[in-house]
Amino acid sequence: MIDYLLANMWQLWAVLTVVGLILELTSGDFFLMCIAIGAAGAAIVAPFANIYVQLAVFGLVTLFSLFQVRPFVLRYLHRHDKHRVSNADALMGRQGRVTETIRGNGFGYVAIDGDLWKAVTADDEEIPVDTRVKVVGRESTIITVERL
């Protein structure tokens, strides 16, 4: 069995390549892709070299990908990330619908794209259910809204 595996290491390297590519789809930071590139390099030399050369090729190609290819690709793929807001900061300026009356000095709930957010009013006035509102601020997970 071990002799068969050593004679067909390219298959193991190919499986590692495919697994690395599949796992890269879940992370998106191009780290696992570098490992997959290294495994592909090792799979190419596997029919012609022993296990030590394969491991050396895997390590060198992976390191080359990490330090040379990855920064270039990340720079290309994430050019506009500095201008992209995410998470709760993306709520600023969005519109929603009041699902539970927002009391003047209390809280209520607002639905924005199917998510419920705890909300307060900007001017301490009561806002009834089904009123359209706009997000004007946030404090932690509590948003501040005003009527449209």
DSSP file (Angstrom, degrees, kcal/mol; ACC not computed):
  #  RESIDUE AA STRUCTURE BP1 BP2  ACC     N-H-->O    O-->H-N    N-H-->O    O-->H-N    TCO  KAPPA ALPHA  PHI   PSI    X-CA   Y-CA   Z-CA
    1    1 A M     >        0   0    0      0, 0.0     4,-2.4     0, 0.0     5,-0.2   0.000 360.0 360.0 360.0 -45.6    0.0    0.0    0.0
    2    2 A I  H  >  +     0   0    0      1,-0.2     4,-2.7     2,-0.2     5,-0.2   0.889 360.0  53.5 -64.3 -38.0    2.8    2.4    0.9
    3    3 A D  H  > S+     0   0    0      1,-0.2     4,-2.0     2,-0.2    -1,-0.2   0.901 108.4  49.7 -63.3 -39.3    4.6    1.6   -2.3
    4    4 A Y  H  > S+     0   0    0      2,-0.2     4,-1.4     1,-0.2    -2,-0.2   0.934 111.5  48.4 -64.3 -45.6    1.5    2.4   -4.3
    5    5 A L  H  < S+     0   0    0     -4,-2.4     3,-0.3     1,-0.2     7,-0.2   0.920 112.0  48.3 -61.2 -44.4    1.0    5.7   -2.6
    6    6 A L  H >< S+     0   0    0     -4,-2.7     3,-0.7     1,-0.2    -1,-0.2   0.856 112.1  50.1 -65.8 -33.2    4.6    6.7   -3.1
    7    7 A A  H 3< S+     0   0    0     -4,-2.0    -1,-0.2     1,-0.2    -2,-0.2   0.739 119.8  36.8 -75.3 -21.7    4.4    5.7   -6.8
    8    8 A N  T >X  +     0   0    0     -4,-1.4     3,-1.5    -3,-0.3     4,-0.7  -0.205  69.5 134.6-124.1  42.0    1.2    7.8   -7.2
    9    9 A M  H <>  +     0   0    0     -3,-0.7     4,-2.5     1,-0.3     5,-0.2   0.758  62.7  74.4 -63.1 -24.2    1.8   10.8   -5.0
   10   10 A W  H 3> S+     0   0    0      1,-0.2     4,-2.2     2,-0.2    -1,-0.3   0.839  92.2  56.2 -59.6 -30.5    0.5   13.0   -7.8
   11   11 A Q  H <> S+     0   0    0     -3,-1.5     4,-2.3     2,-0.2    -1,-0.2   0.911 107.6  46.7 -67.8 -41.6   -3.0   11.8   -6.9
   12   12 A L  H  X S+     0   0    0     -4,-0.7     4,-2.5     2,-0.2    -2,-0.2   0.909 113.0  49.3 -65.8 -40.8   -2.6   12.9   -3.3
   13   13 A W  H  X S+     0   0    0     -4,-2.5     4,-2.1     2,-0.2    -2,-0.2   0.890 110.4  51.3 -64.5 -37.8   -1.2   16.3   -4.4
   14   14 A A  H  X S+     0   0    0     -4,-2.2     4,-2.4    -5,-0.2    -2,-0.2   0.902 110.0  48.9 -66.2 -40.2   -4.1   16.7   -6.8
   15   15 A V  H  X S+     0   0    0     -4,-2.3     4,-2.8     2,-0.2     5,-0.2   0.925 110.7  50.6 -64.1 -43.5   -6.6   15.9   -4.0
   16   16 A L  H  X S+     0   0    0     -4,-2.5     4,-2.4     1,-0.2    -2,-0.2   0.881 109.6  52.2 -61.3 -37.2   -4.9   18.5   -1.8
   17   17 A T  H  X S+     0   0    0     -4,-2.1     4,-2.2     2,-0.2    -2,-0.2   0.946 111.8  44.6 -62.3 -48.7   -5.1   21.0   -4.6
   18   18 A V  H  X S+     0   0    0     -4,-2.4     4,-2.4     2,-0.2    -2,-0.2   0.909 113.5  50.0 -65.3 -42.4   -8.8   20.5   -5.1
   19   19 A V  H  X S+     0   0    0     -4,-2.8     4,-2.7     1,-0.2     5,-0.2   0.911 110.5  51.0 -62.7 -41.3   -9.5   20.6   -1.3
   20   20 A G  H  X S+     0   0    0     -4,-2.4     4,-1.7    -5,-0.2    -1,-0.2   0.895 110.5  48.8 -62.5 -39.7   -7.5   23.8   -1.0
   21   21 A L  H  X S+     0   0    0     -4,-2.2     4,-1.0     2,-0.2    -2,-0.2   0.898 112.3  48.1 -67.3 -40.1   -9.5   25.3   -3.9
   22   22 A I  H >X S+     0   0    0     -4,-2.4     3,-0.6     1,-0.2     4,-0.5   0.929 112.7  47.6 -66.5 -44.2  -12.8   24.3   -2.3
   23   23 A L  H >X S+     0   0    0     -4,-2.7     3,-1.1     1,-0.2     4,-1.0   0.819 103.2  63.5 -67.0 -29.1  -11.8   25.6    1.1
   24   24 A E  H 3X S+     0   0    0     -4,-1.7     4,-2.3     1,-0.3     3,-0.3   0.837  92.4  64.5 -63.3 -31.2  -10.7   28.9   -0.5
   25   25 A L  H << S+     0   0    0     -4,-1.0    -1,-0.3    -3,-0.6    -2,-0.2   0.793 103.6  47.6 -61.9 -27.0  -14.2   29.5   -1.6
   26   26 A T  H << S+     0   0    0     -3,-1.1    -1,-0.2    -4,-0.5    -2,-0.2   0.746 120.7  33.9 -85.8 -24.1  -15.2   29.8    2.1
   27   27 A S  H  < S-     0   0    0     -4,-1.0    -2,-0.2    -3,-0.3    -3,-0.1   0.887  73.4-165.3-100.7 -47.6  -12.4   32.1    3.2
   28   28 A G     <  +     0   0    0     -4,-2.3    -3,-0.1    -5,-0.1    -4,-0.1   0.608  57.6 108.6  74.2  11.4  -11.7   34.4    0.3
   29   29 A D  S    S-     0   0    0     -5,-0.1    45,-0.1     0, 0.0    -1,-0.1   0.369  83.7-124.1-102.2   6.1   -8.4   35.7    1.6
   30   30 A F  S  > S+     0   0    0     -6,-0.2     4,-0.8     1,-0.1    43,-0.1   0.576  81.3 112.6  67.1  12.8   -6.3   33.8   -1.0
   31   31 A F  H  > S+     0   0    0      2,-0.2     4,-1.2     1,-0.1     3,-0.5   0.936  78.5  42.9 -77.7 -49.5   -4.2   32.0    1.7
   32   32 A L  H  > S+     0   0    0      1,-0.2     4,-2.2     2,-0.2    -1,-0.1   0.788 107.2  63.1 -67.6 -26.5   -5.5   28.5    1.0
   33   33 A M  H  > S+     0   0    0      1,-0.2     4,-2.3     2,-0.2    -1,-0.2   0.877  99.5  54.3 -64.1 -36.4   -5.2   29.2   -2.7
   34   34 A C  H  X S+     0   0    0     -4,-0.8     4,-2.1    -3,-0.5    -1,-0.2   0.885 107.9  48.9 -64.7 -38.4   -1.5   29.6   -2.2
   35   35 A I  H  X S+     0   0    0     -4,-1.2     4,-2.4     2,-0.2    -2,-0.2   0.896 110.3  51.5 -66.8 -39.5   -1.3   26.2   -0.6
   36   36 A A  H  X S+     0   0    0     -4,-2.2     4,-2.1     2,-0.2    -2,-0.2   0.879 108.5  51.3 -64.6 -37.5   -3.3   24.7   -3.5
   37   37 A I  H  X S+     0   0    0     -4,-2.3     4,-2.2     2,-0.2    -1,-0.2   0.910 110.1  49.7 -65.0 -41.6   -0.9   26.3   -5.9
   38   38 A G  H  X S+     0   0    0     -4,-2.1     4,-2.1     1,-0.2    -2,-0.2   0.897 110.6  49.8 -62.4 -40.8    2.0   24.7   -4.0
   39   39 A A  H  X S+     0   0    0     -4,-2.4     4,-2.2     2,-0.2    -1,-0.2   0.868 108.8  52.5 -66.9 -36.0    0.2   21.3   -4.1
   40   40 A A  H  X S+     0   0    0     -4,-2.1     4,-1.7     2,-0.2    -2,-0.2   0.904 108.4  50.9 -65.0 -40.5   -0.3   21.7   -7.8
   41   41 A G  H  X S+     0   0    0     -4,-2.2     4,-1.5     1,-0.2    -2,-0.2   0.906 111.1  48.0 -61.7 -41.1    3.4   22.3   -8.3
   42   42 A A  H  X S+     0   0    0     -4,-2.1     4,-1.3     1,-0.2    -2,-0.2   0.861 108.2  55.2 -67.4 -35.2    4.2   19.2   -6.3
   43   43 A A  H  < S+     0   0    0     -4,-2.2    -1,-0.2     1,-0.2    -2,-0.2   0.844 105.3  53.8 -66.1 -32.7    1.7   17.2   -8.3
   44   44 A I  H  < S+     0   0    0     -4,-1.7    -1,-0.2     1,-0.2    -2,-0.2   0.904 115.8  36.7 -68.9 -40.6    3.5   18.2  -11.5
   45   45 A V  H >X S+     0   0    0     -4,-1.5     3,-1.3     1,-0.2     4,-1.2   0.588  93.7  92.5 -87.9  -9.4    6.9   17.1  -10.3
   46   46 A A  T 3< S+     0   0    0     -4,-1.3     3,-0.4     1,-0.3   -37,-0.2   0.851  81.6  52.6 -57.0 -40.9    5.6   14.0   -8.5
   47   47 A P  T 34 S+     0   0    0      0, 0.0    -1,-0.3     0, 0.0    -2,-0.1   0.735 118.7  37.3 -67.7 -17.3    6.0   11.5  -11.4
   48   48 A F  T <4 S+     0   0    0     -3,-1.3     2,-0.3    -4,-0.2    -2,-0.2   0.524 114.4  49.8-110.2  -8.4    9.6   12.5  -11.8
   49   49 A A  S  < S-     0   0    0     -4,-1.2     2,-0.0    -3,-0.4     0, 0.0  -0.874  76.6-107.0-135.4 161.8   10.9   13.1   -8.3
   50   50 A N     >  -     0   0    0     -2,-0.3     4,-2.1     1,-0.1     3,-0.3  -0.220  47.2 -91.8 -80.1 177.8   11.0   11.4   -4.9
   51   51 A I  H  > S+     0   0    0      1,-0.2     4,-2.5     2,-0.2     5,-0.2   0.813 123.0  56.1 -63.4 -33.0    9.0   12.6   -1.9
   52   52 A Y  H  > S+     0   0    0      2,-0.2     4,-2.0     1,-0.2    -1,-0.2   0.894 108.8  46.2 -69.3 -39.2   11.7   14.9   -0.6
   53   53 A V  H  > S+     0   0    0     -3,-0.3     4,-2.8     2,-0.2    -2,-0.2   0.900 111.8  52.7 -67.9 -39.7   11.8   16.9   -3.8
   54   54 A Q  H  X S+     0   0    0     -4,-2.1     4,-2.8     2,-0.2    -2,-0.2   0.926 110.2  47.2 -60.9 -45.2    8.0   17.0   -3.9
   55   55 A L  H  X S+     0   0    0     -4,-2.5     4,-2.6     2,-0.2    -1,-0.2   0.888 112.1  50.8 -63.8 -38.4    7.9   18.4   -0.4
   56   56 A A  H  X S+     0   0    0     -4,-2.0     4,-2.8     2,-0.2     5,-0.2   0.922 111.8  46.6 -64.8 -44.0   10.6   20.9   -1.3
   57   57 A V  H  X S+     0   0    0     -4,-2.8     4,-2.8     2,-0.2     5,-0.3   0.921 112.2  51.5 -63.6 -43.4    8.7   22.0   -4.4
   58   58 A F  H  X S+     0   0    0     -4,-2.8     4,-2.2    -5,-0.2    -2,-0.2   0.942 113.7  43.9 -57.1 -48.9    5.4   22.2   -2.4
   59   59 A G  H  X S+     0   0    0     -4,-2.6     4,-2.5     2,-0.2    -2,-0.2   0.920 116.3  45.6 -64.1 -45.3    7.1   24.4    0.2
   60   60 A L  H  X S+     0   0    0     -4,-2.8     4,-2.7     2,-0.2    -2,-0.2   0.920 115.0  45.6 -67.5 -44.1    8.9   26.7   -2.2
   61   61 A V  H  X S+     0   0    0     -4,-2.8     4,-2.5    -5,-0.2    -1,-0.2   0.897 113.9  50.2 -67.6 -38.6    5.9   27.2   -4.5
   62   62 A T  H  X S+     0   0    0     -4,-2.2     4,-2.6    -5,-0.3    -2,-0.2   0.939 112.8  45.9 -63.6 -46.5    3.6   27.8   -1.6
   63   63 A L  H  X S+     0   0    0     -4,-2.5     4,-2.5     2,-0.2     5,-0.3   0.907 112.2  51.3 -63.1 -41.8    6.1   30.4   -0.1
   64   64 A F  H  X>S+     0   0    0     -4,-2.7     4,-2.4     1,-0.2     5,-1.1   0.928 112.0  47.4 -60.0 -44.2    6.5   32.1   -3.5
   65   65 A S  I  <>S+     0   0    0     -4,-2.5     5,-3.3     3,-0.2    -2,-0.2   0.902 112.3  50.0 -63.6 -40.9    2.7   32.3   -3.8
   66   66 A L  I  <5S+     0   0    0     -4,-2.6    -2,-0.2     1,-0.2    -1,-0.2   0.905 121.7  31.1 -64.6 -41.4    2.3   33.7   -0.3
   67   67 A F  I  <5S+     0   0    0     -4,-2.5    -2,-0.2    -5,-0.2    -1,-0.2   0.676 134.5  21.3 -96.7 -17.5    5.0   36.4   -0.6
   68   68 A Q  I  X5S+     0   0    0     -4,-2.4     4,-0.8    -5,-0.3    -3,-0.2   0.774 128.0  33.2-114.8 -48.7    4.8   37.3   -4.3
   69   69 A V  I  ><S+     0   0    0     -5,-1.1     4,-2.5     2,-0.2     5,-0.2   0.924 112.0  57.5 -80.4 -45.1    1.5   36.3   -5.9
   70   70 A R  H  ><S+     0   0    0     -5,-3.3     4,-2.9     1,-0.2     5,-0.3   0.905 105.5  48.6 -58.0 -48.3   -0.9   36.8   -2.9
   71   71 A P  H  > S+     0   0    0      0, 0.0     4,-2.1     0, 0.0    -1,-0.2   0.905 113.4  48.8 -60.3 -38.2   -0.1   40.5   -2.3
   72   72 A F  H  X S+     0   0    0     -4,-0.8     4,-1.9     2,-0.2    -2,-0.2   0.937 114.0  44.8 -64.5 -46.2   -0.6   41.2   -6.0
   73   73 A V  H  X S+     0   0    0     -4,-2.5     4,-3.2     2,-0.2     5,-0.3   0.911 112.8  50.4 -66.8 -42.7   -3.9   39.4   -6.2
   74   74 A L  H  X S+     0   0    0     -4,-2.9     4,-2.4    -5,-0.2    -1,-0.2   0.895 109.9  51.1 -63.0 -38.5   -5.2   40.9   -3.0
   75   75 A R  H  < S+     0   0    0     -4,-2.1    -1,-0.2    -5,-0.3    -2,-0.2   0.895 114.9  43.5 -64.1 -38.8   -4.4   44.4   -4.2
   76   76 A Y  H >< S+     0   0    0     -4,-1.9     3,-0.7    -5,-0.2    -2,-0.2   0.905 118.4  42.4 -72.9 -42.9   -6.2   43.6   -7.5
   77   77 A L  H 3< S+     0   0    0     -4,-3.2     3,-0.2     1,-0.2    -2,-0.2   0.820 120.0  40.6 -76.0 -31.5   -9.2   42.0   -5.9
   78   78 A H  T >< S+     0   0    0     -4,-2.4     3,-0.9    -5,-0.3    -1,-0.2  -0.267  70.8 131.6-114.4  44.9   -9.7   44.4   -3.0
   79   79 A R  T <  S+     0   0    0     -3,-0.7     3,-0.4     1,-0.2    -1,-0.2   0.880  78.8  36.9 -62.1 -40.0   -9.0   47.7   -4.7
   80   80 A H  T >  S+     0   0    0     -3,-0.2     3,-1.1     1,-0.2     4,-0.5   0.154  80.0 111.1-104.8  18.8  -12.1   49.5   -3.4
   81   81 A D  G X  S+     0   0    0     -3,-0.9     3,-0.8     1,-0.3    -1,-0.2   0.789  70.8  63.3 -65.5 -27.2  -12.3   48.0    0.1
   82   82 A K  G 3  S+     0   0    0     -3,-0.4    -1,-0.3     1,-0.2    -2,-0.1   0.778 107.1  44.4 -68.2 -23.7  -11.4   51.3    1.8
   83   83 A H  G <  S+     0   0    0     -3,-1.1     2,-0.5     2,-0.1    -1,-0.2   0.480  94.8  94.6 -97.4  -4.1  -14.6   52.8    0.4
   84   84 A R    <   -     0   0    0     -3,-0.8     2,-0.3    -4,-0.5     6,-0.1  -0.784  60.4-155.6 -95.9 125.3  -16.8   49.9    1.3
   85   85 A V        -     0   0    0     -2,-0.5     2,-0.3     4,-0.1    -2,-0.1  -0.677  16.0-174.5 -93.4 153.0  -18.7   50.0    4.5
   86   86 A S    >   +     0   0    0     -2,-0.3     3,-1.3     0, 0.0     4,-0.4  -0.886  40.0   6.9-141.0 171.8  -19.9   46.8    6.1
   87   87 A N  G >  S-     0   0    0     -2,-0.3     3,-1.1     1,-0.3     4,-0.2  -0.234 125.7 -10.7  56.4-135.7  -21.9   45.4    9.0
   88   88 A A  G >  S+     0   0    0      1,-0.3     3,-1.6     2,-0.2     4,-0.3   0.771 129.7  67.1 -69.3 -25.8  -23.8   48.0   11.1
   89   89 A D  G X  S+     0   0    0     -3,-1.3     3,-1.0     1,-0.3    -1,-0.3   0.777  90.5  65.2 -65.5 -23.8  -22.0   51.0    9.4
   90   90 A A  G <  S+     0   0    0     -3,-1.1    -1,-0.3    -4,-0.4    -2,-0.2   0.618  88.0  70.7 -72.7 -11.4  -23.8   50.0    6.1
   91   91 A L  G X   +     0   0    0     -3,-1.6     3,-2.6    -4,-0.2    44,-0.3   0.723  68.0 114.2 -76.6 -21.5  -27.1   50.9    7.8
   92   92 A M  T <  S+     0   0    0     -3,-1.0    44,-0.2    -4,-0.3     3,-0.1  -0.289  89.1   7.3 -58.0 124.6  -26.4   54.6    7.8
   93   93 A G  T 3  S+     0   0    0     42,-2.0    -1,-0.3     1,-0.3    43,-0.1   0.324  98.4 132.9  87.3  -7.9  -28.9   56.4    5.5
   94   94 A R    <   -     0   0    0     -3,-2.6    41,-2.7    40,-0.1     2,-0.3  -0.338  50.7-129.3 -75.2 158.9  -31.0   53.2    4.8
   95   95 A Q  E     +A  134   0A   0     39,-0.2     2,-0.3    -3,-0.1    39,-0.2  -0.827  31.8 162.5-109.7 148.7  -34.7   53.2    5.0
   96   96 A G  E     -A  133   0A   0     37,-2.4    37,-2.5    -2,-0.3     2,-0.4  -0.854  33.7-105.8-149.8-175.4  -36.9   50.8    7.0
   97   97 A R  E     -AB 132 111A   0     14,-2.0    14,-3.2    -2,-0.3     2,-0.3  -0.976  31.5-117.6-125.2 133.9  -40.4   50.3    8.5
   98   98 A V  E     + B   0 110A   0     33,-2.2    32,-3.1    -2,-0.4    12,-0.3  -0.550  30.8 176.0 -70.7 126.0  -41.3   50.5   12.1
   99   99 A T  E    S+     0   0A   0     10,-2.6     2,-0.4     1,-0.3    11,-0.2   0.649  73.0  30.0-105.0 -22.4  -42.5   47.1   13.4
  100  100 A E  E    S- B   0 109A   0      9,-1.6     9,-1.4    28,-0.1    -1,-0.3  -0.990 102.5 -95.1-137.7 129.1  -43.0   48.0   17.0
  101  101 A T        -     0   0    0     -2,-0.4     2,-0.8     7,-0.2     6,-0.1  -0.069  33.3-135.1 -47.6 131.7  -43.9   51.5   18.1
  102  102 A I  B     -F  127   0B   0     25,-2.4    25,-2.2     6,-0.2     6,-0.2  -0.833  22.2-140.3 -92.5 114.5  -40.9   53.6   19.0
  103  103 A R    >   -     0   0    0      4,-0.9     3,-0.7    -2,-0.8    18,-0.4  -0.309  19.6-111.1 -72.4 156.7  -41.7   55.4   22.3
  104  104 A G  T 3  S+     0   0    0      1,-0.3    17,-0.3    20,-0.1    -1,-0.1   0.916 114.9  15.7 -56.3 -49.9  -40.6   59.0   22.8
  105  105 A N  T 3  S+     0   0    0      2,-0.1    -1,-0.3    15,-0.1     2,-0.1   0.084 128.2  57.7-111.0  21.8  -38.0   58.2   25.5
  106  106 A G  S <  S-     0   0    0     -3,-0.7    15,-0.4     1,-0.1     2,-0.3  -0.423  82.7 -81.4-131.2-156.0  -37.9   54.5   24.8
  107  107 A F        +     0   0    0     -2,-0.1    -4,-0.9    13,-0.1     2,-0.3  -0.722  32.5 166.9-116.7 164.3  -37.2   51.9   22.3
  108  108 A G  E     - C   0 119A   0     11,-1.8    11,-3.0    -2,-0.3     2,-0.4  -0.841  33.8 -97.8-153.0-169.4  -38.9   50.2   19.4
  109  109 A Y  E     -BC 100 118A   0     -9,-1.4   -10,-2.6    -2,-0.3    -9,-1.6  -0.966  23.2-165.2-128.9 143.4  -38.0   48.0   16.5
  110  110 A V  E     -BC  98 117A   0      7,-2.5     7,-2.7    -2,-0.4     2,-0.6  -0.978  15.1-139.4-125.9 135.8  -37.4   48.7   12.8
  111  111 A A  E     +BC  97 116A   0    -14,-3.2   -14,-2.0    -2,-0.4     2,-0.5  -0.850  22.2 176.4 -96.6 124.5  -37.2   46.2   10.0
  112  112 A I  E >  S- C   0 115A   0      3,-2.8     3,-1.9    -2,-0.6   -16,-0.1  -0.963  74.6 -24.0-128.8 113.3  -34.5   46.8    7.4
  113  113 A D  T 3  S-     0   0    0     -2,-0.5     3,-0.1     1,-0.3    -1,-0.1   0.861 127.6 -49.4  52.9  40.8  -34.2   44.2    4.6
  114  114 A G  T 3  S+     0   0    0      1,-0.3     2,-0.4     0, 0.0    -1,-0.3   0.337 115.9 112.5  85.6  -7.9  -35.8   41.6    6.8
  115  115 A D  E <   -C  112   0A   0     -3,-1.9    -3,-2.8     2,-0.0     2,-0.5  -0.806  61.4-135.9 -98.7 140.0  -33.6   42.2    9.9
  116  116 A L  E     -C  111   0A   0     -2,-0.4     2,-0.4    -5,-0.2    -5,-0.2  -0.820  21.6-171.3 -96.0 131.9  -35.1   43.7   13.1
  117  117 A W  E     -C  110   0A   0     -7,-2.7    -7,-2.5    -2,-0.5     2,-0.3  -0.970  26.7-120.2-123.4 136.3  -33.1   46.5   14.8
  118  118 A K  E     -Cd 109 142A   0     23,-0.5    25,-2.5    -2,-0.4     2,-0.3  -0.578  45.3-171.1 -70.0 134.4  -33.7   48.1   18.1
  119  119 A A  E     -Cd 108 143A   0    -11,-3.0   -11,-1.8    -2,-0.3     2,-0.3  -0.944  25.9-168.1-137.8 151.7  -34.3   51.7   17.5
  120  120 A V  E     - d   0 144A   0     23,-2.3    25,-2.6    -2,-0.3     2,-0.2  -0.871  33.5-107.3-125.1 163.4  -34.7   55.1   19.2
  121  121 A T  E     - d   0 145A   0    -18,-0.4     3,-0.4   -15,-0.4    25,-0.2  -0.617  13.4-134.1 -93.5 155.4  -35.9   58.4   17.6
  122  122 A A  S    S+     0   0    0     23,-2.1    24,-0.1    -2,-0.2    -1,-0.1   0.814 105.7  31.4 -74.4 -30.7  -33.6   61.3   16.9
  123  123 A D  S    S-     0   0    0     22,-0.3    -1,-0.2     2,-0.1     3,-0.1   0.098 109.0-110.5-119.4  23.4  -36.0   63.9   18.4
  124  124 A D  S    S+     0   0    0     -3,-0.4     2,-0.3     1,-0.2   -20,-0.1   0.756  71.7 136.7  56.0  30.8  -37.7   61.8   21.2
  125  125 A E        -     0   0    0    -22,-0.1     2,-0.3   -21,-0.1    -1,-0.2  -0.785  60.4-105.3-102.8 153.4  -41.1   61.7   19.4
  126  126 A E        -     0   0    0     -2,-0.3   -23,-0.2    -3,-0.1   -25,-0.1  -0.570  30.2-161.5 -77.4 135.8  -43.2   58.6   19.2
  127  127 A I  B     -F  102   0B   0    -25,-2.2   -25,-2.4    -2,-0.3     3,-0.1  -0.974  14.1-139.3-120.6 119.7  -43.3   56.9   15.8
  128  128 A P    >   -     0   0    0      0, 0.0     3,-1.1     0, 0.0   -30,-0.2  -0.159  33.3 -75.0 -75.6 170.1  -46.2   54.4   15.2
  129  129 A V  T 3  S+     0   0    0      1,-0.2   -30,-0.2   -30,-0.1     3,-0.1  -0.261 113.8  23.8 -61.7 147.9  -46.1   51.0   13.5
  130  130 A D  T 3  S+     0   0    0    -32,-3.1     2,-0.4     1,-0.3    -1,-0.2   0.565  85.6 138.7  70.6  13.8  -45.7   50.9    9.7
  131  131 A T    <   -     0   0    0     -3,-1.1   -33,-2.2   -33,-0.1     2,-0.4  -0.715  55.8-122.4 -85.3 137.4  -44.1   54.3    9.5
  132  132 A R  E     +A   97   0A   0     -2,-0.4    16,-1.9   -35,-0.2     2,-0.3  -0.650  38.4 179.6 -79.5 133.6  -41.2   54.6    7.1
  133  133 A V  E     -AE  96 147A   0    -37,-2.5   -37,-2.4    -2,-0.4     2,-0.4  -0.872  22.7-137.2-133.3 164.6  -38.0   55.8    8.7
  134  134 A K  E     -AE  95 146A   0     12,-2.6    12,-1.9    -2,-0.3     2,-0.5  -0.970  24.4-119.7-124.2 139.1  -34.4   56.6    7.8
  135  135 A V  E     + E   0 145A   0    -41,-2.7   -42,-2.0    -2,-0.4    10,-0.2  -0.659  35.8 166.5 -80.0 125.5  -31.4   55.6    9.9
  136  136 A V  E     -     0   0A   0      8,-3.1     2,-0.3    -2,-0.5     9,-0.2   0.475  61.6  -7.8-117.2  -7.4  -29.4   58.7   10.9
  137  137 A G  E     - E   0 144A   0      7,-1.4     7,-3.1   -46,-0.1     2,-0.3  -0.984  54.4-145.8-172.3 171.7  -27.1   57.2   13.6
  138  138 A R  E     - E   0 143A   0     -2,-0.3     2,-0.4     5,-0.3     5,-0.2  -0.986   5.5-165.1-154.1 147.3  -26.2   54.2   15.6
  139  139 A E  E >  S- E   0 142A   0      3,-3.0     3,-2.1    -2,-0.3     2,-0.4  -0.927  74.0 -51.3-132.3 105.3  -24.8   53.4   19.1
  140  140 A S  T 3  S-     0   0    0     -2,-0.4   -52,-0.0     1,-0.3     0, 0.0  -0.517 123.3 -21.3  62.0-118.0  -23.6   49.9   19.3
  141  141 A T  T 3  S+     0   0    0     -2,-0.4     2,-0.6    -3,-0.1   -23,-0.5   0.291 119.7  94.1-104.3  10.7  -26.5   47.8   18.0
  142  142 A I  E <   -dE 118 139A   0     -3,-2.1    -3,-3.0   -25,-0.1     2,-0.2  -0.904  63.9-152.4-105.1 123.2  -29.2   50.4   18.6
  143  143 A I  E     -dE 119 138A   0    -25,-2.5   -23,-2.3    -2,-0.6     2,-0.5  -0.642   7.4-137.0 -96.2 153.2  -30.0   52.6   15.6
  144  144 A T  E     -dE 120 137A   0     -7,-3.1    -8,-3.1    -2,-0.2    -7,-1.4  -0.933  29.9-177.3-107.2 128.9  -31.3   56.2   15.7
  145  145 A V  E     -dE 121 135A   0    -25,-2.6   -23,-2.1    -2,-0.5     2,-0.3  -0.811  16.6-162.0-126.1 162.7  -34.0   56.9   13.2
  146  146 A E  E     - E   0 134A   0    -12,-1.9   -12,-2.6    -2,-0.3   -25,-0.0  -0.975  35.0 -93.0-139.1 155.1  -36.2   59.8   11.9
  147  147 A R  E       E   0 133A   0     -2,-0.3   -14,-0.2   -14,-0.2   -20,-0.0  -0.238 360.0 360.0 -63.5 151.5  -39.4   59.9   10.0
  148  148 A L              0   0    0    -16,-1.9    -1,-0.1   -15,-0.0   -15,-0.1   0.405 360.0 360.0 -92.6 360.0  -39.4   60.2    6.2
